[in-house]
Amino acid sequence: MSLIYLRQATLADLPTIMPIIANAKALLKADGSPQWQDGYPDEAAITADINNQQSWLLIVDGQVAGTAAQVVGDNADYQYRGIIHVAEPGDNARRAYELNLD
């Protein structure tokens, strides 16, 4: 049975997070989505998420399997009260979610 859990990301995790984000951006572009095609999220945005304790990692059997930013509250960029963006490596990288938590 796999050991699966979430943990908050740290600045030391940036080298692991950024390739996951880049892969998700490429797959969104290939799918014709305009999401994340303007440079966001970049390393500065991920760093801010980490510093604001909003960046999380999905750990499966001791390896990073995904990353998410959990923003609870108002966000001027979205018409949601809470937003979770998830980008997973490999075949699952097509999953970038915006969830309405209302």
N, C-alpha and C positions, 0 to 999 in steps of 0.2 A: 504494500500500500504506500502511495506517495505521501510525503509530508508537504502540505500546502499551507502557506500563510501569507499575510501581508505585513510589511514593516515600512516605517517611514524611511524615505530616502535621505541620504546625507550628501554633502558636496563630493565626497569620495566616490559616489555612485555615478557622477556625471559621465565618465567615459563609457559606462555601460548603458546609460539612459539614451544618450544622443544617437547612437546607431539605431536603436529601436524607433525613435522619433523619425529619423531620416527614412527608414524603411516604410513606415506608415505614410509619410508624405508622398513617397514615390508610388505606393500602391493607390493612394487616393487620387493622385494625378492620372495614373494609368486607367483608373475607373471613370475619369472625366469629372471628378469632384473638384470644386474650387476651394474646398476646405484645406487649410494649412499650405496654400500655394503662394502666400505673400511673405514668407520668411518666418512666420509664427507657427509653432513655438520655436524660438531659438534658444541658445544656451543661456542667455540673460533671463528669459522667461522661466526656463526650468530652474535656474538658480534662485530666482525670486520665489517660485513655488516651494523649493526646498527650504529656503530661509523663513518662509511663512508657514512651515510645517504642513503644507498642502500636497506634497509629493509623496507617493507611495509606490512600493515595489511589490509585485506578486512573486513569491519565492516558491519554487517547486523543486523538491529534493536538493535544496541548497543552492540552486541556480536561479538567477533572475529570469523570469518567464514573461514579465510584462511590467508596464509602468502606468500610473494613473495620477492625475491631478484632481483632487477633490476640493472644490470651491463651494462653500456653503455661504449663501447670502446673495445680495444683489450683485450682478455683473452687467455693466453697461453694454458689453458686446453680445449678450444673449438675452433672450426673453424667457429665462428660466430662473428659478430661485436657487437651484443647486445644479452643478454641472460636474459630470465625471467624464474625462477623456481617457480612453484606454487604447494603448497601442501595444500589441504583442508581437514578438518576433516570429519569423517563419510563416507558415500558411495562414496563421490567425492574424497577421498584421493588417488585414482588411477591416478589422474591427476598431473603429474610432467612434465612440458613442457620445452623444449628448443626451442626457437623461433629464426629463422634467420631473423633479422631485416633489412637485405640488401634490 
